[in-house]
Amino acid sequence: MAKLGKRMKAIQSAVEGKRVLPLDEALGLIKANASAKFDETVEVAMNLGVDPRHADQMVRGSVTLPNGTGKSVRVAVFARGPKAEEAQKAGADVVGAEDLMETIQGGKIEFDRCIATPDMMPIVGRLGKILGPRGLMPNPKVGTVTMDVAQAVQDAKGGQVQFRVEKAGIVHAGVGKASFEEKAIAENVRALIDSVIKAKPAGAKGHYVKKISLSSTMGPGVKIALDSVGQAGM
């Protein structure tokens, strides 16, 4: 087992015995111990009572965080003609059709979000094996296959976060930077949680939200008391 450095020992000591806290206290602890040399991302992990191997228990969606993510998002758009012009005016970083497909096939992927108009999906579909594993495949369920490309670009640039439950039943997403004020992060956390609640699938049985944890990029996780985010008994 690797030895812990002084910084990590101090952080673990700070959270020892404080594994379940109200949201506000958890945020204070996370921020106080986010001492890396960069602005750490504050992350939420929600353990859900679903089995994503079953189609009727898949949890997927998106939410625009009220205070943004603190991250600069590069956006690529598959579109032609007037829709391509709309995307460019809205601030898309890369816009194209077959030419963009060829660029991606060549291994050049310089974007964090991919949007497409519906008519472009036959082209985008050829990139499934490249974009899919990276979580970049456009999908109408999260608003990235749309005719309103301008709004989709603005949402992506303005703090929209996509979420999808992993095999172990966990939804994981960044909700801001450690430099944000606690109130701003708390509002983002609650917005994410509310969106995941609204995405509850019909096939979910029993307790839907089993556990919620908060952490920073380089810090340990702290479990949030469910009643502090209005989810007691879920």
C-alpha positions as CSV (number, residue, x, y, z in Angstrom):
1,M,0.0,0.0,0.0
2,A,1.3,3.4,-1.0
3,K,2.2,5.8,1.8
4,L,0.1,8.8,2.3
5,G,1.7,12.2,2.1
6,K,1.4,14.9,4.8
7,R,-1.4,16.7,2.8
8,M,-3.6,13.6,2.4
9,K,-3.0,12.5,6.1
10,A,-4.2,16.0,7.2
11,I,-7.2,15.8,4.9
12,Q,-8.2,12.3,6.1
13,S,-7.7,13.4,9.7
14,A,-10.1,16.4,9.1
15,V,-12.9,14.2,7.8
16,E,-12.4,11.3,10.2
17,G,-15.5,10.6,12.2
18,K,-17.5,13.0,10.0
19,R,-18.8,10.7,7.4
20,V,-22.5,11.8,7.4
21,L,-23.1,15.6,7.5
22,P,-25.7,18.1,6.5
23,L,-25.0,19.6,3.0
24,D,-23.8,22.9,4.3
25,E,-21.3,21.4,6.8
26,A,-20.1,18.9,4.2
27,L,-19.4,21.8,1.8
28,G,-17.5,23.7,4.4
29,L,-15.3,20.7,5.1
30,I,-14.7,19.9,1.4
31,K,-13.8,23.5,0.6
32,A,-11.5,23.9,3.7
33,N,-9.5,20.8,2.6
34,A,-9.3,21.4,-1.1
35,S,-5.7,22.4,-0.9
36,A,-4.3,21.2,-4.2
37,K,-2.3,23.6,-6.4
38,F,-5.2,23.9,-8.8
39,D,-8.9,24.8,-8.4
40,E,-10.4,21.4,-7.6
41,T,-13.8,20.4,-8.9
42,V,-16.5,19.6,-6.4
43,E,-18.1,16.3,-7.3
44,V,-21.4,14.6,-6.3
45,A,-21.8,10.8,-6.4
46,M,-25.4,9.5,-6.0
47,N,-25.8,5.8,-5.3
48,L,-29.2,4.8,-6.7
49,G,-31.4,1.8,-6.1
50,V,-31.5,0.8,-9.8
51,D,-30.0,-1.9,-12.0
52,P,-29.0,-0.1,-15.3
53,R,-28.6,-3.5,-17.0
54,H,-32.4,-3.3,-17.3
55,A,-33.7,-0.8,-19.9
56,D,-36.5,0.3,-17.6
57,Q,-34.1,1.3,-14.9
58,M,-31.7,3.5,-16.9
59,V,-31.2,7.0,-15.5
60,R,-30.1,9.6,-17.9
61,G,-30.6,13.3,-18.4
62,S,-29.1,16.8,-18.1
63,V,-29.4,19.8,-15.9
64,T,-28.2,23.4,-16.3
65,L,-26.6,24.3,-13.0
66,P,-27.7,27.7,-11.8
67,N,-24.1,28.9,-11.1
68,G,-22.3,27.1,-13.9
69,T,-19.5,24.6,-13.6
70,G,-16.5,26.8,-13.6
71,K,-15.3,24.9,-16.6
72,S,-14.8,26.1,-20.2
73,V,-16.6,23.7,-22.5
74,R,-15.6,23.2,-26.1
75,V,-18.6,22.4,-28.3
76,A,-18.7,20.6,-31.7
77,V,-21.9,20.7,-33.9
78,F,-22.9,18.6,-36.8
79,A,-25.0,20.8,-39.0
80,R,-25.4,22.2,-42.5
81,G,-26.5,25.4,-44.0
82,P,-28.5,27.9,-41.8
83,K,-28.2,25.6,-38.8
84,A,-24.4,25.5,-39.1
85,E,-24.5,29.3,-39.2
86,E,-26.7,29.4,-36.1
87,A,-24.3,27.1,-34.3
88,Q,-21.3,29.3,-35.2
89,K,-23.1,32.5,-34.1
90,A,-24.0,30.8,-30.8
91,G,-20.3,30.2,-30.1
92,A,-19.7,26.6,-31.2
93,D,-16.0,25.8,-31.4
94,V,-16.2,23.3,-34.3
95,V,-19.0,23.1,-36.9
96,G,-19.2,20.7,-39.9
97,A,-20.7,17.6,-41.5
98,E,-18.7,15.0,-43.5
99,D,-15.5,17.1,-43.0
100,L,-16.0,17.0,-39.2
101,M,-16.7,13.2,-39.3
102,E,-13.4,12.7,-41.2
103,T,-11.5,14.9,-38.7
104,I,-12.8,12.7,-35.8
105,Q,-12.1,9.5,-37.6
106,G,-8.5,10.8,-38.0
107,G,-8.2,10.9,-34.2
108,K,-8.6,14.7,-33.7
109,I,-11.2,15.2,-31.0
110,E,-10.9,18.7,-29.7
111,F,-14.3,19.2,-28.0
112,D,-16.1,18.3,-24.7
113,R,-19.7,18.2,-26.0
114,C,-21.1,17.1,-29.4
115,I,-24.4,18.3,-30.8
116,A,-26.2,17.3,-34.0
117,T,-29.3,18.2,-35.9
118,P,-31.5,15.1,-36.6
119,D,-30.6,14.9,-40.3
120,M,-26.9,14.6,-39.4
121,M,-27.4,11.4,-37.3
122,P,-26.7,9.0,-40.2
123,I,-23.2,10.6,-40.4
124,V,-22.7,10.8,-36.6
125,G,-23.9,7.2,-36.3
126,R,-20.7,6.1,-38.1
127,L,-18.7,7.6,-35.2
128,G,-20.5,5.6,-32.5
129,K,-17.4,3.5,-31.6
130,I,-15.3,6.6,-31.3
131,L,-17.7,9.0,-29.6
132,G,-19.7,6.5,-27.5
133,P,-17.0,5.3,-25.2
134,R,-16.0,8.9,-24.5
135,G,-19.6,9.9,-23.6
136,L,-19.7,12.3,-26.6
137,M,-22.4,10.6,-28.7
138,P,-25.3,13.1,-29.3
139,N,-28.6,11.9,-27.8
140,P,-32.1,13.4,-28.0
141,K,-32.7,12.4,-24.3
142,V,-30.2,15.0,-23.1
143,G,-30.9,17.6,-25.8
144,T,-27.9,17.1,-28.0
145,V,-29.9,15.9,-31.0
146,T,-32.0,19.0,-31.8
147,M,-32.9,21.5,-34.4
148,D,-32.4,24.3,-31.9
149,V,-28.6,24.1,-32.1
150,A,-28.1,27.7,-30.9
151,Q,-29.9,26.9,-27.6
152,A,-28.0,23.6,-27.2
153,V,-24.7,25.4,-27.7
154,Q,-25.6,28.1,-25.2
155,D,-26.7,25.5,-22.6
156,A,-23.5,23.6,-23.0
157,K,-21.4,26.7,-22.6
158,G,-23.6,28.0,-19.8
159,G,-23.2,25.2,-17.3
160,Q,-25.3,22.3,-18.5
161,V,-24.2,18.9,-17.0
162,Q,-25.1,15.6,-18.4
163,F,-25.5,12.5,-16.2
164,R,-25.9,8.8,-16.8
165,V,-26.1,6.0,-14.3
166,E,-23.0,3.7,-14.3
167,K,-23.1,-0.1,-14.0
168,A,-22.9,0.0,-10.3
169,G,-26.0,2.2,-10.0
170,I,-24.0,5.5,-9.4
171,V,-24.5,8.9,-11.0
172,H,-21.4,11.0,-10.8
173,A,-21.1,14.7,-11.9
174,G,-19.1,17.8,-11.2
175,V,-21.0,20.7,-9.7
176,G,-18.6,23.6,-9.6
177,K,-15.2,24.5,-8.4
178,A,-13.8,24.6,-4.8
179,S,-13.3,28.4,-5.2
180,F,-17.1,28.9,-5.6
181,E,-19.0,30.3,-2.6
182,E,-20.7,27.6,-0.5
183,K,-24.1,28.9,-1.4
184,A,-23.4,28.6,-5.1
185,I,-22.2,25.0,-4.8
186,A,-25.2,24.1,-2.6
187,E,-27.6,25.5,-5.2
188,N,-25.8,23.5,-7.9
189,V,-25.9,20.3,-5.8
190,R,-29.6,20.6,-5.2
191,A,-30.3,21.3,-8.9
192,L,-28.4,18.1,-9.9
193,I,-30.2,16.0,-7.2
194,D,-33.6,17.4,-8.2
195,S,-32.9,16.5,-11.9
196,V,-31.8,13.0,-11.0
197,I,-35.0,12.6,-8.9
198,K,-37.1,13.7,-11.8
199,A,-35.4,11.2,-14.1
200,K,-36.5,8.3,-11.8
201,P,-37.3,5.4,-14.1
202,A,-40.6,3.5,-14.0
203,G,-38.7,0.3,-13.2
204,A,-37.0,1.6,-10.0
205,K,-38.3,-0.3,-6.9
206,G,-37.7,0.4,-3.2
207,H,-35.4,3.3,-2.1
208,Y,-34.4,5.3,-5.2
209,V,-31.7,7.5,-3.6
210,K,-29.6,5.3,-1.3
211,K,-26.6,7.5,-0.6
212,I,-25.2,10.9,-1.7
213,S,-21.5,11.7,-1.3
214,L,-19.6,14.9,-1.9
215,S,-15.8,15.2,-2.6
216,S,-13.3,17.4,-4.3
217,T,-10.9,16.2,-7.0
218,M,-8.1,15.3,-4.6
219,G,-10.1,14.9,-1.4
220,P,-11.9,12.0,0.3
221,G,-15.7,11.7,0.1
222,V,-18.1,12.9,2.7
223,K,-21.6,11.4,2.9
224,I,-24.5,13.9,2.9
225,A,-27.4,13.5,5.2
226,L,-30.3,12.9,2.9
227,D,-32.8,15.0,4.9
228,S,-30.5,18.0,4.4
229,V,-31.3,17.9,0.7
230,G,-34.9,17.0,1.1
231,Q,-34.5,13.3,0.1
232,A,-35.2,11.5,3.4
233,G,-37.1,8.3,2.8
234,M,-36.5,8.2,-1.0
